[in-house]
Amino acid sequence: MTVFIDPNIDPLGSGYHIIQSKIAIGSGMIFGKGLFSGTQSQLNFLPENHTDFIFAVIGEELGFIGAAFVLLLYLVLLYRGVKIAGAARDNFGTLLATGITSMLTFHVLVNVGMNAGIMPVTGIPLPFMSYGVSSLTTNLMSIGILLNIYMRRQKIMF
């Protein structure tokens, strides 16, 4: 817990991930270093750069503009999830859509906060971006359920 408050207590041990993530995000500046040109990610200073710290890689290689664009896409996903929850025809659809949207939003907030150093490192993947088949499968099935709720928002009349 003390490493979360001050990662410089153990810079080569428990605080290494957070320090390298902050360096990667900060070195991206406004426009980034370019795809596959990030020093922290390409020289393997940033561990787990394809899973837990993919947002730091995006911030380093695409800069503030790229990171803001990714967050904007997640905001669009959140907005659409809330609209689908409001348009559901029954309480079950509303609650299911709200739960799925909340799950995806929570994963984004925790992962981005973890990469920025304002939340402890937990290992929660960034939806649709982190490497991992089980996470991607779960996220795609969740979006499929959301689309099904939206598709069945009105009674089917044959």
Residue pairs with C-beta under 8 A, 6 or more apart in sequence:
1 120
2 9
3 9
3 10
3 13
3 14
3 15
3 18
4 18
4 120
4 121
6 15
7 14
7 15
7 16
7 18
7 19
7 117
8 15
8 19
9 15
10 16
11 19
16 47
17 46
17 47
17 48
17 52
17 53
17 121
18 117
18 121
20 40
20 45
20 46
20 47
20 53
20 56
21 46
21 53
21 56
21 114
21 115
21 116
21 117
22 116
22 117
23 40
23 45
24 38
24 40
24 41
24 45
24 46
24 53
24 56
24 57
24 59
24 60
25 55
25 56
25 59
25 60
25 67
25 115
25 116
27 33
27 38
27 39
27 40
27 60
28 38
28 59
28 60
28 61
28 62
28 63
28 64
28 66
28 67
29 63
29 64
30 63
30 64
30 65
31 62
31 63
31 64
31 65
32 38
32 59
32 60
32 61
32 62
32 63
32 64
32 65
32 66
33 39
33 60
33 61
33 63
34 61
35 61
35 62
36 42
36 61
37 61
38 57
38 60
38 61
39 45
39 60
40 46
40 49
40 56
40 57
40 60
41 49
41 56
41 57
41 60
41 61
46 53
46 56
46 57
47 53
49 56
49 57
50 57
50 130
50 131
51 125
51 130
51 131
51 132
52 111
52 114
52 121
52 123
52 124
52 125
52 130
53 115
54 126
54 129
54 130
54 131
55 67
55 70
55 111
55 112
55 115
55 126
55 129
56 115
58 66
58 67
58 70
58 129
59 66
59 67
59 115
62 69
70 129
71 108
71 112
74 104
74 105
74 108
74 127
77 101
77 104
78 101
78 104
78 105
80 146
81 97
81 98
81 100
81 101
81 104
81 105
81 146
82 98
82 101
84 97
84 101
84 146
84 149
84 150
84 153
85 93
85 94
85 97
85 98
85 101
85 149
86 94
87 150
87 153
88 94
88 96
88 97
88 149
88 153
89 152
89 153
89 154
89 155
93 149
93 152
93 153
96 145
96 149
97 146
97 149
100 142
100 143
100 145
100 146
101 146
103 142
104 127
104 139
104 142
107 124
107 125
107 126
107 127
108 126
108 127
110 119
110 122
110 124
111 124
111 125
111 126
111 130
112 126
113 119
114 120
114 121
114 122
114 124
125 132
125 135
127 135
127 139
128 136
128 139
